[in-house]
Amino acid sequence: MHLTDHSTPACKRRLAIIGGGPSGLRAAEVAASEGMDVALFERMPSVGRKFLVAGKGGLNLTHSELLETFATRYSGEDQAPDFWPRALENFSPQMMRAWADSLGVETFRASNGRIYPTALKAAPLLRRWVSRLKENGVQFHLNHRCCGLEQDEHGFLIHFENGTTHACDVVIMAMGGASWPRTGSDGSWMTFLTALGIPCSPLLASNCGWGHAWPEAIVAEIEGKPLKNLLVTADGKSVHGELLITRYGLEGGAIYQLGSALRKMAKPEITIDFKPTYSEAELIRKMESARGDLLDAAIERWRLSPAAAAILRRDSWPNAAALASGVKHAIFRLTQPQPIAEAISSAGGVAWKGLDESLMARETPGLFFAGEMLDWDAPTGGYLLQGCFATGTLAAQAAAQFGVAPAKESR
């Protein structure tokens, strides 16, 4: 496609951003700073609705771990190995903190390495952010739900369900995944993107609970109880963390981190080590001279939580060795993830094979993607927002350069 040459200052290049979540807002911020004429379209009556939902948990902006480790938290089918190291170096966790500070929002590092605003709220940050975007010339169009777009030699024509259209030179789509649809991200864009020939992977629930059939006799006793200091394994991948027992199964950070592994298993299951700091031999030694009920003795000597004890009491244990093995290798067969509408995030989306390294569609030059629309997955802990900001930044930088004629060297 050949776009009109807008490289001269007298004619600002027109960028349309579809989606007013964190990736879309960040893309608008970067593109405006690059001198583009930015129009942002949001299907809901206000922007940043899922951002505000994240704020109810304190707004975990990012994480303080080293970039080498940070980049390993992301996964995606056919994803280039160097994508996340490159994207995170381009917009790093340190840059995220500096960005928040530029809005007058102080941040702090929690004991677990996560980064939060000192006020633990999203609304003040969002208000200041939107105000700055408006001051920088970003035009907001609310209640505009995109339902398709066309491309010709002049650029793009975007269609909205309210009957309006918008012409522009470059487009960034940042319409989110399919979790929390009441905030505006319902994945309905899959239909018209597929019609455009943009390859997409099915949207799946991520960072969500999984079903497990608890015996009815113990549900009332264990529901809502935490399981702490665990080592949880699925399909050869192990993570340290916590779980929360629910009526339908299990929730919590440990199972969130294992979501991608569980989705690949024909018969999903996890193995829980309730006492990861001790070997089986050490646990057995602690049971020497134990009399009476073995589990009662183990509760005291191994310091098992009430919830763990209730779960272990489902079985009978002939000796300390069998009980120690059960504590170190408790297997839980899982049924299915919770519905995608109840998940914290979603996996799947616009496939990497259809994009170049700048997040532009290979078959549709000038069309870029950012945020949760892309086929990537990451656990909670600051990685989701950081991923949205990093991809929004990268897409906007590339969009600002698209179609701009390189400056001629002076002789």
N, C-alpha and C positions, 0 to 999 in steps of 0.2 A: 504494500500500500504506500502511496506517496501522499504525504500530508503537505499542506501549504507551508512554506517556509516562514516560521514565526520566530526566527532567531534574532530579529531586530527588536530593540526595547519598545518601539512604538506599537507593537502588536503582541500583547501577552498571549501565550498559549493557554488554551482552555482545558482544564482538567475537571472531570466529573468523578466524584467519589460516591460509591453506592454503599451506604452503611455507616451509621453513626456510633459504632462501638469503639473500643480503645484502638484497634488497628486503623479504622477509618479516620478517627480524630487525629491520631498521630500522623497518618499519611497527609492529611490536610495541613497540619502544622508544618511539616517538612516542605511540602510542595509550595506553600505560600511563602516560606522563607527563600525558596528558589526563584521567586518572581512569577509563579504561575497564577492564572486566574482560576480560583478554586471554587467549585460549587459542590456542596455535600448534600446528599439526599438520604433521608431516613424515613422508613415506613411508619414508625411510631410517632406519637405527638411530641416526643422529646428524645434527645440523644443520651447515650451512656447508661441505658437502663440495666444492662447486665453488669456493667461496671459498678453500679450502685448496689446490686445484689452481692457482688464480691466484697463490697465495703461492710456488709453485715458481719463478716468474719474478721473485720479489722483491716481489710484491704492489704493483703500480702502482695506487695509490688514486685519483689524479686527475691533473690537469695544471694548470700555473700560468698558462696564457695567459689573455688578457682574455676576459670572459664573452661579448662580442660575437662573438669568433672561436670560442670554445668552442661556442656554440649552433649554429654552422653545421656542426658535425661530425655532427649527427644528421639522419637522413632517415626518411621513412615515408609511405606512401600516405594521402592525404587528411588529413595531419597539420596542425593549425592552425598558422599561421606564428608565432604568439606563444607556443606551448606551451613550447618549450625555454627561451627567454629567461625566461619566467615561472617555470618549474620550477627553473632554475639560480639564479635570484635568490633563490628561496625556500629552497633548500639549495645553497649555492655551494661551490666548491672550498676557499675559505677556511674555510667552516663544516665541511667534511670534515676538514681538518687540525685544527681546534679540537676536533672530536669525537674524533679519535684521541688527541689530547693529554689529553682528559678521561679516557681509559682508561689514561693513563700510557704511551702509545706516542708517542715522538718521531718526527717525519717530517723529510725533507730534500728539497730540490729538486735533481734531477740536471741535468747540463749541457744536456740536451735539453728541459728544462722539466717533465719528469714528476716526480710526487711519490711517494715511497716511505717506508715505515717505516725508521727508521735501522737496525733489525736485519734488514731485508729478509726478514721471515718473517710468515706469516699466523697461525700457531697461537697464539702468545702473545696477540695481539689478540683472536682469536676466543674464547679461554678467558675472558678478562676481560669481553668483551662478553656472553657467555652468562651468566656469573656475575652481572653487573649486572642483566640482564633478569629472572633468577630472584629477585633481591633486590627488584626492583620489582613482583613479583607475577605475572609472565608464567608461565602454566602450559604446560609442554612435553608434547606427546603424540607419541611417536616410533612408527615402524612403522605409521603410519596413512595409507593411500593413498586419497585422495578419489576416488570414482567417480560422484558426482552430488549434486545438492541440490534441495530443494523449497522453495517459498515460499508462505506464506499470510498471513492478517491478523495472525498473532502473530510472524512473523519467518521464519527459515530453519531447515530441518532438513538437516544435511549427512550424507551416507552414505559409509561407508568400506568398503573391500574386506574388512576383518576382521569385518564384520557389525555394527559399532557405529555409532551415530548421535550427532549433537551438535546441540542446539538453541541458537540465538543470535539476536541482533537485527540484526547487521551482519556482512558477510563481506568480507575482502580476499583475493583469490586472487593468489598470487605463486609459481607453480609452475615458473617458468623456461621456457626454450625447448626445443630438441631436440638441442643439442650436449652432448657429454660425458654420454650417458645413464647411464653407470655411476655418476654422482654423484647420480642421481635425476631429472634433467630429460630426459624422453623425448618430451614433447609429446602424451602420451596423453590429456590433458585436452581436446584438440580435439573428441573424439567427443561427450562429454556437453555441452560448451558449444554445439556446433552443434545438438544436440537441444533445448537451452534457447532457441534462436533468437538466440544471441549471434553476430554476424557475425565471421568469422575469415578471415584470408588464409593461404595455404599456408606452412608453415615451410620455410625455405631455408637452406642453408649460408652462413655469413658469416665473414669473417676466416679464410679458409682458402686453401690452395694451389689452383692451377689446372693442368690437364693441358696438356702440350705434347709433341709427338712429336719428341724429340731423335734425331738420327742415331745408330744403335747404335755406330758407330765412335768417337764422342767421349764417350759416356756415362761410361765409366770415368774419363776425363780430367777431366770437369767436375763430376761428381756431388759434392754437398756443398760446392761452391765458392761464395763470396759474390760478388755484383756490387754495388759500392758507388758512392755519389755519382752516382745516376742521376736522370734526369727521365723518368717513365713516364706515358704518355697512353693513355686509353681513352675512346672516344666523346666526344672534345672536352674531357675532364677530365684535367688534368695534376697530378702530385704528385712531389715530391722524396723520395728514399728509397733503400732497399736491397732486394735480392732474394737469395734463396738457391736455387741450382740443385739440384733433386732428380731422382731417376731418372724420376719420372712427369711433371715439369714445373717449376713455379716456386712458391716460398713467399716470405713476407716482407711487411714493413710496407707497401711500395709497392703491392703487388697487393691487400693487405687493404683499403687505402683506396679502391681502385677497384672493389671487389666489386659495389656497387650498380649502377654503370655497366655492368660486364661482364654482369650478369644480364639487363639490358635489351636487349643486343645479340643480333640473330639469329645472327650469326657473330662470337662474341667474339674480340677480338684486342687486343694492346697494342703500342704503339710505344715503343721504348727509345732515349733519347738517352744514349749512354755518356759523352759529354763535354759536359755542359750549360753549363759555364763558358766554352766557346769556340764561336764561330760557325764555319760551314763554311769561310768565307774565311780565318779565322785558322788553322784546321787545315791548309788547303792551303798556306798560307805557311810553316808549320812543316816542310813536306815538300820545300821547295825544295832542289835539289841532291841529293835522295835517290837512291841507286843500289841496284841489286840488288832483292831481294824487297821490295815496297812495304809489306806487312803487317809484316815484321820491322822495317823502318824506323819505321813508325807506332807499334809497340809501345814503342820507345825514345823517340821524339820526342813522342808523345801520352801516354805513360805508361799504356798499356792494361794491365789486369789479365790474368793468365794465362787466366782463364775467358772474359773478353771476347774475347781473342785467339783462343782455340780455337773460339768460336762464329763469329767473323768469318771464320775460315779455311775454313768450309764453302763459301764462295763465292770466285769469282775476281774480282779487281779490276783493270781495265785501266789505271786511272790514279788519281792522288791525289784528284781531284775525286769520282770514283765511290766511293772508299773513305771519304772524308769524309762523303759523303751517307749511306753505309751505317752509319757510326758514329753519325750524328745521327738517323737514321730507320730503325732496325732493327725490322722488323715480326715479331711472334711470334703466330701463330694458335693459339688455345687451344681445347681440346676441352670440358672440363666441370670444374666445381668438385669438390673432394674430397668424399667423403660427409659428410653433416651430422653424423654421430656423431664424426667426426674434426675438425670445425671448432671454432674457439675460441668462436664464438657463433652464433646463428641470427637470421635476419630473418623477417618475417611474424609472425602471431599475431593477437591480438584486435584487430579493426579499429577505427580511430579514429572512423569514422562511427557506430559503435554506442555511443560513450562521450560523456559530457559533459565540461566543462572540468575537473572534479574527479576524472576517471577512474572515474566511476560508470556502469554500464550504463544506457542510456536506458530500456530496456524492463524492467529489473529493479532498481527502486530499492533501495538498500541493499547492492548488490553492486558492489564496487570491484576494480580490477586494478592491478598494479604489476610493475615489473621487466621481464624478458625475455619474459614472456607477451605484452606489448604489441607492436604492429607498428611497431617502430623498429629502426634499424640505426645503428651507429657503429663506427669503427675502434678498434683497440687504442691504448693510450697514456694510459689513465686514464679514457677516456670511457665505457666500459662500466660500471665500478663506480659512477662518478659518476651515470650515468643510473639505475642500480638504486636507489641511495640517494635520489636526488631524487624519483623516482616513488613510492618507498615512503613517503617523508615526506609528499608531497602527498596520497596516498590515505588515509593514517592521519589526517591533519588533517581531511580532508573526512568521513571515517567518524565521527570524534569529534563532528562537528557535525550529522550526519544524524539527523533525528527529534527533535532537541532543541528544545523550544519556546523562542522568543526571550523574554528577560526582559522583564517588563512595566515600563514607565516609571513611576516614582513621581510622584505629583502634588504 
